[in-house]
Amino acid sequence: MPVRLWLLLLMGYAAAGTAPVPAAAESTLRVAAGLLGALSLSAALAGGRRPNRSVSRGIVRPIEIMSGAAALLAAGGCLRAEADRAARPLPVHPRRTAIEVSGLIVETVPADAKSATVLLEARSVRVGSTEASCRATLVLRWDRDAPQPTWASPGLWIALRGEYRPPEDARNPGCGAPGRWLERLRLSGTVDLDPTTIALSPEPHESEVLWSGLMRHRLARMFSRDLSGPVAALARGMSLGDRSGIAPSVRDAFRDGGTIHILSISGLHVCVLAAIVGVVVVAVRLPAIPALLTELAFLWAYVLLVGAPASAVRSAILWTAMRGGRLRGTAVRPFAAWGLAGLLLMIGDPGVLADPGFQLSFAAVLGLSAAGGLTASRELTHAGSGIASRARAAAGAIVSLARQGAFAEAGTLGIQVVQFGAVPIAGLILNLAVIPLCGAFMAAMLLHLGCAAILPALAPAAAGAVEVPGLLMLWLTAQIAGAIPPVPVRSVPPTPAIVAGLFALLVAAAVWERSRIERGRASRRAAMWTAAAALAVSWGVGFVPSARQSSSKTPWLLALDVGQGDALLAKAPGGTLLVDAGPSSESRDEGRYAVEPALRAEGIVRVDAAILSHAHRDHFGGLSWLAARGFIGTVYENGSDPGAPWRDPIRRGLERAGGRLAPIRSDTTITLGADRPIRVLRAPTPPHAGTANTEENNRSLVAMVSMGRGSVCFPGDVERDAEVALVPSVGPAAVLKVPHHGSKTSSDAAWLDAIRPRIAIISCGERNRFGHPDRATIGRCLLRGTRVLRTDAEGSIRLTFVEGGIYVSTRAHPAPELIPWNPTQRVARPGQSP
């Protein structure tokens, strides 16, 4: 019954999501749900009192069922409208505001983390001369070069000054909005503070005790003190949900190995903890009811301690229902408990359906429900005694665990492909070892915490017991994930395909539950065949071709916001072209986090050609990731520094995909697609051109791409000397990607006069240390009537080339604006006809 109720709510939720503005229908849906619910209840009461049961079953009963189902559909739509109303639009590149704030520290990140952060519950804020009281939670961020807040502890009252930034929307297509993540955590924004302004604030009389924050703080400090760095970071991630200290390489290995769920609070951790507590209370011979209450008290206290994420709450509800039912002597089916957990979480927070953690958690449990549990291993366990029987039982347990892993992976496959763009097939093997190690690791952590609290002399030995499974888990994950890389899936599966896979698993789980009740051979055989079919369908979902690729032949250009770097994607009449791929660093690869999501959002599984303008990391940084994923084939480049180490991963990825690096050393023409020529220019490098950076900038390839009636000039980072040499060759272009991020060393007057652009795009990082773009450069463009667009202010910029001009749409201002080809023609503002 809970599953049916939840499914009806989900159907109403999905149907309401197709409306342009779901929030607009909230009142209507609420009234409809109330009236239909009242009609269903009235029919139920009337049917129960009628003496003629046949009439009741023939007329009243259908009215009761149909009106009840319609009420649930309307209620689901109402929940979708409520979630839409709560999800207010977020700004892109919002302006920072100088503030003075005072409040209470509620959470800290350990000092050995990659970047120190503190959660502050602000109670008073001043902006300029205006001061007001408030109650909002802010993230305080320290610069890496500033002294780290080792003094910070939950419960301290502080006052400080800094720059406030509200939650922000995604800057590029296909990317998740970081502001939505902050909103899910109930955070109101971030503050980049000035550490010299921090002062302890007088503690008010109504000061409260933050037991959860203090407990997390002390546990994190204990892990950092007693364990090695990698194991301490792993312990904080697995037990407290704090992944700030986990190295990016470790995160990547767990993701590629299909065990990323180990690094955060999931249902597995909650079940392992509850099972350990259950074993302890049984060992001390507590009576049944006190043992159950103790077990559930520990369980829910831990869920509250870690912030009650959806996956942990789901697991706690399932565990409570199952254990409570066993104590009462009634069988509570896991499938029904799964539906009850989803129903309660959705009613409590309609926006939780958009949480990837919620989606992955419930999809994985749905897959496990379809797998049928450990039935095979139970049958083998009772096959007899002796070594041979135990070996068969162990083999059966391994097979059963592998089957569960395959079904859990099948449930999450479509969601993982959407989120990560790959299928981590190593997880089918790795989870067989990592899940038992996770149990041993958490048991050792509990032993270590108990020794540290009761027998401090034994704490070092207990810490050693934590190190063994922790280091083994890290080593195994790195080795297997490296040996079996994930299978890239460059297209985004259609939503109906993902829903079909989940529905197949839902049917298999329902058939399996029915077979457990009937216990017949025929029903069991039907359950097995249904589960096998659902497994095949769900595993095929991730490889369904994308339905997003546009069949339109209208040319467009997308300048991605990759910070201080360049990455531009063009759909010309002959095919698709990628010019540069943004920077990469130890913490962020723009090829992975900006360019790939944009390619997948556009339905592009492989670009027809790629151009690397020159050999600087802010241009080639993302190419190695894209080459390894198979998005690019031939890369045209200037041939600089042919033996450089950065070329090796790009070359390996291209060779696997049948591509190559093609150096261009003089002016030439390359072909895009079947017959679309692209002029590629290269200025001769004059002697003594300046620094090595300047010389490499002047070796940039300059591409001239025809886009319908207009053309686009991609000049890389050419500086003034190269511009002078190229002026006779470039010719006019409707769109200019401003060279060298708008630096004062580029975009001379003669260069702009030769190109005469209608639109100039400047790709640069927000508040970058170089001061790009230079005001004089912007001024020279504006004086010539050129429209200047900047990624550091607008996010990604999309230009669509049509007969009447160029439509401009940015992430910050998505409404299209027409820039006509003729400068004297009236410009159509958003909402007007050209």
MARDREN-517049 format. One line per field, with one value per residue (C-alpha): residue in three letters; x, y, z; residue number from 1. Coordinates in steps of 0.05 Angstrom, whole numbers. Each point is the difference from the previous one (the first is absolute). Example, Ala and Ser with C-alpha at 12.3 -4.5 7.8 and 13.67 -1.06 7.14 Angstrom:
residu ALA SER $
X 246 27 $
Y -90 69 $
Z 156 -13 $
num 1 2 $
//
This chain:
residu MET PRO VAL ARG LEU TRP LEU LEU LEU LEU MET GLY TYR ALA ALA ALA GLY THR ALA PRO VAL PRO ALA ALA ALA GLU SER THR LEU ARG VAL ALA ALA GLY LEU LEU GLY ALA LEU SER LEU SER ALA ALA LEU ALA GLY GLY ARG ARG PRO ASN ARG SER VAL SER ARG GLY ILE VAL ARG PRO ILE GLU ILE MET SER GLY ALA ALA ALA LEU LEU ALA ALA GLY GLY CYS LEU ARG ALA GLU ALA ASP ARG ALA ALA ARG PRO LEU PRO VAL HIS PRO ARG ARG THR ALA ILE GLU VAL SER GLY LEU ILE VAL GLU THR VAL PRO ALA ASP ALA LYS SER ALA THR VAL LEU LEU GLU ALA ARG SER VAL ARG VAL GLY SER THR GLU ALA SER CYS ARG ALA THR LEU VAL LEU ARG TRP ASP ARG ASP ALA PRO GLN PRO THR TRP ALA SER PRO GLY LEU TRP ILE ALA LEU ARG GLY GLU TYR ARG PRO PRO GLU ASP ALA ARG ASN PRO GLY CYS GLY ALA PRO GLY ARG TRP LEU GLU ARG LEU ARG LEU SER GLY THR VAL ASP LEU ASP PRO THR THR ILE ALA LEU SER PRO GLU PRO HIS GLU SER GLU VAL LEU TRP SER GLY LEU MET ARG HIS ARG LEU ALA ARG MET PHE SER ARG ASP LEU SER GLY PRO VAL ALA ALA LEU ALA ARG GLY MET SER LEU GLY ASP ARG SER GLY ILE ALA PRO SER VAL ARG ASP ALA PHE ARG ASP GLY GLY THR ILE HIS ILE LEU SER ILE SER GLY LEU HIS VAL CYS VAL LEU ALA ALA ILE VAL GLY VAL VAL VAL VAL ALA VAL ARG LEU PRO ALA ILE PRO ALA LEU LEU THR GLU LEU ALA PHE LEU TRP ALA TYR VAL LEU LEU VAL GLY ALA PRO ALA SER ALA VAL ARG SER ALA ILE LEU TRP THR ALA MET ARG GLY GLY ARG LEU ARG GLY THR ALA VAL ARG PRO PHE ALA ALA TRP GLY LEU ALA GLY LEU LEU LEU MET ILE GLY ASP PRO GLY VAL LEU ALA ASP PRO GLY PHE GLN LEU SER PHE ALA ALA VAL LEU GLY LEU SER ALA ALA GLY GLY LEU THR ALA SER ARG GLU LEU THR HIS ALA GLY SER GLY ILE ALA SER ARG ALA ARG ALA ALA ALA GLY ALA ILE VAL SER LEU ALA ARG GLN GLY ALA PHE ALA GLU ALA GLY THR LEU GLY ILE GLN VAL VAL GLN PHE GLY ALA VAL PRO ILE ALA GLY LEU ILE LEU ASN LEU ALA VAL ILE PRO LEU CYS GLY ALA PHE MET ALA ALA MET LEU LEU HIS LEU GLY CYS ALA ALA ILE LEU PRO ALA LEU ALA PRO ALA ALA ALA GLY ALA VAL GLU VAL PRO GLY LEU LEU MET LEU TRP LEU THR ALA GLN ILE ALA GLY ALA ILE PRO PRO VAL PRO VAL ARG SER VAL PRO PRO THR PRO ALA ILE VAL ALA GLY LEU PHE ALA LEU LEU VAL ALA ALA ALA VAL TRP GLU ARG SER ARG ILE GLU ARG GLY ARG ALA SER ARG ARG ALA ALA MET TRP THR ALA ALA ALA ALA LEU ALA VAL SER TRP GLY VAL GLY PHE VAL PRO SER ALA ARG GLN SER SER SER LYS THR PRO TRP LEU LEU ALA LEU ASP VAL GLY GLN GLY ASP ALA LEU LEU ALA LYS ALA PRO GLY GLY THR LEU LEU VAL ASP ALA GLY PRO SER SER GLU SER ARG ASP GLU GLY ARG TYR ALA VAL GLU PRO ALA LEU ARG ALA GLU GLY ILE VAL ARG VAL ASP ALA ALA ILE LEU SER HIS ALA HIS ARG ASP HIS PHE GLY GLY LEU SER TRP LEU ALA ALA ARG GLY PHE ILE GLY THR VAL TYR GLU ASN GLY SER ASP PRO GLY ALA PRO TRP ARG ASP PRO ILE ARG ARG GLY LEU GLU ARG ALA GLY GLY ARG LEU ALA PRO ILE ARG SER ASP THR THR ILE THR LEU GLY ALA ASP ARG PRO ILE ARG VAL LEU ARG ALA PRO THR PRO PRO HIS ALA GLY THR ALA ASN THR GLU GLU ASN ASN ARG SER LEU VAL ALA MET VAL SER MET GLY ARG GLY SER VAL CYS PHE PRO GLY ASP VAL GLU ARG ASP ALA GLU VAL ALA LEU VAL PRO SER VAL GLY PRO ALA ALA VAL LEU LYS VAL PRO HIS HIS GLY SER LYS THR SER SER ASP ALA ALA TRP LEU ASP ALA ILE ARG PRO ARG ILE ALA ILE ILE SER CYS GLY GLU ARG ASN ARG PHE GLY HIS PRO ASP ARG ALA THR ILE GLY ARG CYS LEU LEU ARG GLY THR ARG VAL LEU ARG THR ASP ALA GLU GLY SER ILE ARG LEU THR PHE VAL GLU GLY GLY ILE TYR VAL SER THR ARG ALA HIS PRO ALA PRO GLU LEU ILE PRO TRP ASN PRO THR GLN ARG VAL ALA ARG PRO GLY GLN SER PRO $
X 0 54 33 -66 -13 70 -4 -64 32 61 -45 -35 67 27 -63 1 73 -19 -36 39 -8 -23 -6 -56 -46 13 -66 -42 35 -7 -75 -8 39 -45 -65 19 27 -66 -39 42 -11 -74 -5 37 -47 -61 23 13 -71 -39 -36 4 73 -6 -23 56 53 -30 -10 28 65 24 -18 41 61 -2 -11 54 50 -18 9 70 18 -23 38 63 -9 -9 66 34 -30 25 70 -2 -20 56 52 6 44 73 47 62 64 -37 34 37 -25 44 -32 14 -30 -2 -27 11 47 -40 48 74 42 65 63 33 -53 16 -36 -25 -73 -45 -75 -25 -72 -4 -41 18 23 20 3 27 -35 -60 -2 -52 -9 -6 6 35 56 60 63 63 58 74 52 51 56 -35 10 -46 -55 27 -31 -71 -49 -76 -32 47 -30 41 -6 36 0 1 -33 -67 -19 -71 -12 17 -30 40 45 0 -52 -4 30 -33 -13 46 -52 -50 49 5 -75 -8 47 -42 59 -13 66 75 44 72 24 58 34 29 -70 -21 -16 -34 -69 -33 -42 -74 -40 -42 60 -18 41 14 10 2 51 44 -4 19 56 30 -6 34 56 8 6 50 42 2 -2 43 -22 -33 -35 -22 -31 -34 -27 -28 -33 -30 -24 -13 -12 59 39 40 65 -5 49 -30 39 -32 -70 12 23 -63 -44 33 -2 -75 10 -11 -58 51 28 -65 -56 -43 -49 58 34 -64 -16 71 -3 -69 23 62 -41 -50 55 27 -68 -12 69 -15 -66 -48 -74 -34 -36 58 48 -43 -10 75 15 -50 23 72 -25 -41 50 52 -47 -11 74 18 -54 -55 17 -54 38 12 -73 -23 43 -21 -74 11 39 -50 -59 35 24 -65 -39 44 -10 -76 3 -26 37 16 20 62 -35 -57 49 37 -64 -18 68 -7 -70 19 61 -37 -56 49 42 -26 66 37 -17 52 55 48 13 -74 -5 61 -20 -71 19 54 -49 -51 52 16 -74 -4 61 -37 47 45 -47 53 50 -52 -17 73 12 -48 29 39 62 74 52 -32 -67 31 38 -65 -34 57 -3 -75 9 51 -47 -58 41 22 -73 -21 57 -22 -72 19 45 -57 -46 48 30 -42 8 75 7 -38 41 70 -2 28 -17 47 2 56 -52 -27 66 22 -63 9 62 -15 -67 27 60 -49 -32 67 22 -61 4 73 -20 -51 52 49 -50 -20 73 15 -59 7 71 46 60 -29 -17 65 -11 -73 23 45 -61 -33 62 1 -68 4 67 -21 -64 39 52 -51 -42 59 26 -65 -28 66 0 -74 -17 -73 -34 -13 -71 3 -75 -53 -52 -72 -41 -53 54 24 -72 -12 61 -23 -71 26 37 -63 -41 55 0 -76 0 55 -39 -62 40 25 -72 -27 63 -20 49 -36 0 73 18 -39 37 68 -16 -29 62 45 -38 0 76 11 -46 31 71 -18 -30 68 18 -63 19 -15 -63 26 40 -32 -16 1 52 2 73 15 59 7 54 7 16 63 30 67 4 -33 -49 -47 -46 -28 -52 16 -37 52 4 22 65 33 51 42 -25 12 50 11 30 6 -69 -39 3 -43 -2 -35 -43 -18 14 -25 -67 -11 15 -47 -54 4 -3 70 35 61 24 21 63 37 50 51 21 66 37 -24 -36 -60 -14 22 -16 -67 22 29 -67 -40 49 -4 -77 1 -32 55 39 49 28 33 54 62 51 35 42 -11 32 -39 -30 -69 -6 4 -70 -31 38 -20 -73 0 34 -52 -54 37 19 65 35 9 50 -11 62 -25 -64 -45 -71 -31 -67 -57 -46 -7 15 1 68 30 56 55 52 65 44 75 36 45 69 6 -75 4 -12 -13 -74 -5 34 -47 -60 22 5 -75 -39 -54 -61 -51 -66 -59 -67 -54 -1 54 66 37 73 34 68 25 45 35 32 15 60 -39 -61 41 25 -70 -38 7 -26 -58 -56 -67 -36 -68 25 69 24 43 73 36 -62 -5 72 30 53 -52 -59 36 -39 26 -20 -71 -6 20 -51 -57 -38 -73 11 63 3 50 14 32 -5 -39 45 62 69 20 -52 -31 -35 36 -45 36 -13 -74 -1 31 -55 -56 25 -9 -72 17 -43 46 -19 41 -3 21 -65 -48 21 -2 -20 -41 -3 -50 11 -64 -18 -13 60 26 -42 37 -19 42 -8 -10 -49 -31 -53 25 20 10 63 -13 54 -8 23 -51 -59 -42 20 -56 -1 -23 -74 -3 -3 62 $
Y 0 53 -14 12 64 25 -18 40 59 -7 -3 64 32 -17 22 68 8 4 66 64 27 -56 48 37 -59 -13 29 -37 -66 8 12 -59 -46 20 -9 -66 -26 19 -35 -63 -1 12 -57 -46 18 -8 -68 -26 17 -25 -66 -19 -20 -14 71 25 -40 19 75 29 -38 24 71 -7 -28 48 62 -22 -12 68 33 -30 23 71 -3 -21 59 45 -25 15 70 10 -22 47 58 -14 -5 74 22 7 53 -13 36 39 62 -7 43 26 -19 -1 -60 -31 -66 -70 -52 -63 -43 -4 -36 -30 41 -55 5 28 65 23 18 18 2 62 11 75 38 71 29 70 23 71 40 -46 -55 -54 -64 -65 -75 -28 -51 23 -35 37 -13 12 14 -56 49 27 -29 -59 2 -53 39 -7 -42 -7 44 60 68 42 64 12 37 -30 -4 -36 -40 -29 -70 -1 -34 -43 40 -50 -45 -71 18 -4 65 6 44 -57 -42 57 5 -74 8 61 48 72 14 7 53 10 30 44 -41 63 24 -61 15 -40 27 3 -61 16 -25 -47 -38 -72 -63 -27 -73 -25 51 -10 -76 2 49 -44 -63 32 26 -69 -33 52 -10 -76 -22 12 55 -43 -45 58 34 -66 -7 70 -12 -67 16 75 15 49 -12 63 -36 -54 11 10 -61 -44 27 -14 -71 -15 31 -39 -63 6 7 75 -15 -22 71 31 -17 -53 -54 -49 38 7 -75 -20 45 -26 -73 12 31 -57 -52 37 5 -74 -17 36 -38 57 -18 6 66 38 -29 25 69 6 -21 49 56 -8 -4 63 39 -15 21 67 7 -3 49 -49 -8 -34 -65 -6 16 -51 -54 18 -5 -67 -27 26 -30 -67 -6 25 -49 -58 19 1 -67 28 -3 69 -8 40 22 31 33 29 31 26 34 33 22 32 35 28 27 30 34 -1 28 -62 -35 45 -22 -47 -35 -15 -25 -46 -27 -19 -26 -45 -28 -11 -41 -40 -14 -27 -44 -41 5 -56 -57 -40 4 -20 -63 -20 15 -56 -50 -37 4 -8 36 -12 25 62 13 -5 46 51 -5 10 61 29 -14 31 62 6 -6 54 44 -9 18 60 24 -11 43 58 -8 51 51 -12 10 66 23 -27 -18 -70 -70 -23 -74 -10 6 -69 -29 54 2 -74 20 72 -12 -51 45 58 -42 -17 73 27 -54 19 74 -15 -40 57 51 -45 -10 74 16 -57 -30 53 -46 -47 56 -6 -75 13 54 -53 -44 58 10 -71 -3 74 -5 -66 33 59 -46 -48 56 35 -65 -28 67 13 -70 2 71 20 -6 71 15 65 7 14 -55 26 7 -49 -53 10 -2 -64 -33 19 -23 -68 -7 21 -54 -51 20 -6 -68 -24 23 -37 -63 3 1 -54 -45 -36 -26 35 68 -9 -16 61 43 -25 12 69 18 -23 41 61 -7 -2 60 41 -13 20 66 34 -13 26 54 71 33 70 11 56 -12 75 24 69 17 18 16 -15 35 -40 32 -37 53 28 -38 -14 -53 13 -48 15 -35 23 -24 -54 -29 17 33 7 55 -10 -37 44 -7 -57 -3 -50 17 14 -21 44 -53 -45 50 50 -24 -72 19 51 -51 -50 53 17 -74 1 -67 20 66 0 40 33 56 14 72 -5 -39 35 -38 47 -24 -73 -20 -34 -37 -61 -15 11 -43 -57 3 -4 67 24 -30 43 60 54 37 43 -54 38 -39 -69 -39 32 -48 32 -29 -72 -10 38 -43 -65 19 20 -64 -43 38 -3 73 39 66 37 58 62 41 49 27 -56 -23 -58 -34 -4 -58 -18 64 60 36 37 49 -8 56 3 61 -8 7 61 -5 24 3 6 -51 -74 11 57 -41 -58 47 27 -70 -9 -29 48 -35 34 -39 15 -1 12 74 17 -28 -8 15 -44 33 -37 46 38 65 65 -25 -59 44 47 -58 -29 63 -8 -72 -2 39 20 -45 10 -30 6 -41 55 -23 -14 8 75 15 69 -34 -19 27 60 51 -25 -71 20 44 -59 -48 50 -48 11 -42 -10 -57 5 -66 14 -20 39 47 -32 20 27 55 -26 29 67 61 29 -64 3 74 -11 -52 45 60 -42 -18 -71 -36 -27 -64 -28 -70 26 40 -40 -72 -40 40 -30 34 -26 23 14 38 66 0 -35 -20 9 -41 -8 -39 65 29 -59 40 4 68 12 36 17 -7 74 46 53 -48 4 -51 -46 -2 -63 -11 42 -21 16 $
Z 0 16 -67 -37 37 -14 -74 -8 34 -46 -62 21 16 -69 -36 35 -19 -74 13 -18 72 47 59 -36 8 74 26 -52 13 75 -6 -48 46 59 -38 -31 66 34 -56 9 75 -8 -49 48 57 -44 -26 70 23 -60 13 -73 -8 -75 -14 44 -38 -68 9 64 2 -69 19 64 -36 -59 41 50 -57 -31 68 7 -71 17 66 -38 -47 60 29 -67 1 71 -20 -60 43 49 -56 -14 -59 18 -27 -43 22 55 27 65 57 56 67 74 35 69 21 27 -29 -12 -41 -17 -50 28 -10 -41 -54 -68 15 67 7 58 3 36 22 -10 51 -21 -66 -22 -72 -4 54 5 52 11 39 -38 8 -61 -6 -40 -24 21 -47 15 -53 -4 15 62 70 8 53 47 57 -28 40 -2 52 -7 -15 -49 -40 -67 -66 -69 -68 -4 -62 -7 -28 -74 -60 -49 -46 -57 -33 25 68 68 37 61 32 0 40 51 3 13 59 22 -10 -20 -35 10 31 -21 64 20 55 32 18 41 72 55 12 69 12 7 59 -44 -26 -18 2 -70 18 -72 -24 61 -7 -74 16 55 -41 -59 44 31 -69 -23 63 3 -73 -61 -47 -55 51 43 -61 -19 71 0 -67 17 71 -2 -73 -2 -65 4 17 -53 -57 -70 -25 54 -17 -73 15 42 -54 -57 43 12 75 7 47 52 7 24 48 -34 21 3 56 39 -6 19 62 20 -10 43 56 -6 9 61 35 -13 26 66 5 2 -3 -68 9 35 -52 -58 32 12 -71 -30 47 -25 -71 -1 43 -53 -56 35 15 -74 -20 -21 -74 -42 -9 75 17 -51 29 71 -18 -33 59 51 -38 -9 72 29 -42 22 74 -10 -35 -66 -66 -29 -73 -20 -64 40 48 -60 -25 69 6 -68 16 66 -27 -60 43 49 -54 -72 -25 23 -65 -35 48 -35 66 8 -72 5 68 -18 -68 31 51 -55 -37 63 9 -70 13 51 59 23 -18 -37 56 51 -40 -4 73 21 -50 54 43 -12 -40 -68 23 31 -63 -40 49 -6 -76 3 44 -50 -58 37 17 -72 -23 49 -25 -72 16 43 -56 -49 42 2 -70 -37 56 3 -75 5 59 -18 -73 10 22 57 -18 51 54 -17 26 49 41 17 40 20 32 51 11 13 55 31 -5 35 54 12 3 54 38 -6 25 58 21 -7 46 51 -6 -29 8 -53 -49 -41 -10 -19 -49 -32 -9 -39 -43 -28 -34 -18 -36 -32 -26 -29 -32 -30 -28 -32 -31 -27 -24 -36 -32 -21 -21 -6 -67 -26 -23 -38 -12 52 5 -12 63 -25 -8 72 25 -40 32 70 -15 -23 66 37 -35 15 73 5 -34 47 61 -26 -10 71 25 -46 4 -63 -53 -56 35 18 -72 -23 50 -23 -74 16 40 -57 -51 46 9 -75 -12 56 -23 -70 22 9 -73 -33 -50 19 -26 12 -64 -38 -73 -13 -50 31 18 72 44 74 40 65 67 19 44 -22 -65 -67 -23 -59 -35 -69 -43 -70 -62 -12 71 70 21 68 9 64 61 61 57 48 70 56 25 -64 -73 -44 -55 50 37 -54 -71 6 33 -55 -55 32 10 -75 -19 -31 9 -40 -29 -73 13 57 -1 55 -11 38 54 64 55 1 -71 -2 72 -15 -64 35 34 -63 -41 51 -2 -77 -13 -47 -57 -39 38 -42 39 -11 15 57 49 -33 58 56 52 -6 -70 23 30 -58 -51 36 2 -73 -22 36 -38 -67 1 -1 14 -66 3 -44 -13 -52 -30 -25 -9 37 -15 50 -14 -73 -37 47 -4 59 -10 53 4 37 8 -10 66 -2 32 72 8 76 55 -14 16 -49 -54 10 0 -67 -28 11 -57 -26 -28 -45 -1 -45 37 -51 -20 51 23 66 15 52 11 63 40 -56 24 -35 -42 -28 -12 -42 -42 -8 -17 -76 4 50 -33 30 50 33 65 32 58 31 2 66 44 -14 21 -13 -44 -52 -41 -30 -40 -67 18 18 -62 -44 32 14 47 19 63 42 50 57 37 67 73 51 39 -31 25 -68 -2 -64 -38 -6 -1 -60 -40 16 -17 -69 -14 24 -40 -64 18 20 51 54 37 58 30 68 2 -43 8 -64 -62 -58 -68 -52 -72 -38 -63 35 46 63 59 66 61 63 65 39 -52 -37 -38 -73 -27 -74 -23 -74 -53 -18 56 -20 5 64 52 25 75 37 -10 -64 -72 -42 $
num 1 2 3 4 5 6 7 8 9 10 11 12 13 14 15 16 17 18 19 20 21 22 23 24 25 26 27 28 29 30 31 32 33 34 35 36 37 38 39 40 41 42 43 44 45 46 47 48 49 50 51 52 53 54 55 56 57 58 59 60 61 62 63 64 65 66 67 68 69 70 71 72 73 74 75 76 77 78 79 80 81 82 83 84 85 86 87 88 89 90 91 92 93 94 95 96 97 98 99 100 101 102 103 104 105 106 107 108 109 110 111 112 113 114 115 116 117 118 119 120 121 122 123 124 125 126 127 128 129 130 131 132 133 134 135 136 137 138 139 140 141 142 143 144 145 146 147 148 149 150 151 152 153 154 155 156 157 158 159 160 161 162 163 164 165 166 167 168 169 170 171 172 173 174 175 176 177 178 179 180 181 182 183 184 185 186 187 188 189 190 191 192 193 194 195 196 197 198 199 200 201 202 203 204 205 206 207 208 209 210 211 212 213 214 215 216 217 218 219 220 221 222 223 224 225 226 227 228 229 230 231 232 233 234 235 236 237 238 239 240 241 242 243 244 245 246 247 248 249 250 251 252 253 254 255 256 257 258 259 260 261 262 263 264 265 266 267 268 269 270 271 272 273 274 275 276 277 278 279 280 281 282 283 284 285 286 287 288 289 290 291 292 293 294 295 296 297 298 299 300 301 302 303 304 305 306 307 308 309 310 311 312 313 314 315 316 317 318 319 320 321 322 323 324 325 326 327 328 329 330 331 332 333 334 335 336 337 338 339 340 341 342 343 344 345 346 347 348 349 350 351 352 353 354 355 356 357 358 359 360 361 362 363 364 365 366 367 368 369 370 371 372 373 374 375 376 377 378 379 380 381 382 383 384 385 386 387 388 389 390 391 392 393 394 395 396 397 398 399 400 401 402 403 404 405 406 407 408 409 410 411 412 413 414 415 416 417 418 419 420 421 422 423 424 425 426 427 428 429 430 431 432 433 434 435 436 437 438 439 440 441 442 443 444 445 446 447 448 449 450 451 452 453 454 455 456 457 458 459 460 461 462 463 464 465 466 467 468 469 470 471 472 473 474 475 476 477 478 479 480 481 482 483 484 485 486 487 488 489 490 491 492 493 494 495 496 497 498 499 500 501 502 503 504 505 506 507 508 509 510 511 512 513 514 515 516 517 518 519 520 521 522 523 524 525 526 527 528 529 530 531 532 533 534 535 536 537 538 539 540 541 542 543 544 545 546 547 548 549 550 551 552 553 554 555 556 557 558 559 560 561 562 563 564 565 566 567 568 569 570 571 572 573 574 575 576 577 578 579 580 581 582 583 584 585 586 587 588 589 590 591 592 593 594 595 596 597 598 599 600 601 602 603 604 605 606 607 608 609 610 611 612 613 614 615 616 617 618 619 620 621 622 623 624 625 626 627 628 629 630 631 632 633 634 635 636 637 638 639 640 641 642 643 644 645 646 647 648 649 650 651 652 653 654 655 656 657 658 659 660 661 662 663 664 665 666 667 668 669 670 671 672 673 674 675 676 677 678 679 680 681 682 683 684 685 686 687 688 689 690 691 692 693 694 695 696 697 698 699 700 701 702 703 704 705 706 707 708 709 710 711 712 713 714 715 716 717 718 719 720 721 722 723 724 725 726 727 728 729 730 731 732 733 734 735 736 737 738 739 740 741 742 743 744 745 746 747 748 749 750 751 752 753 754 755 756 757 758 759 760 761 762 763 764 765 766 767 768 769 770 771 772 773 774 775 776 777 778 779 780 781 782 783 784 785 786 787 788 789 790 791 792 793 794 795 796 797 798 799 800 801 802 803 804 805 806 807 808 809 810 811 812 813 814 815 816 817 818 819 820 821 822 823 824 825 826 827 828 829 830 831 832 833 834 $
//
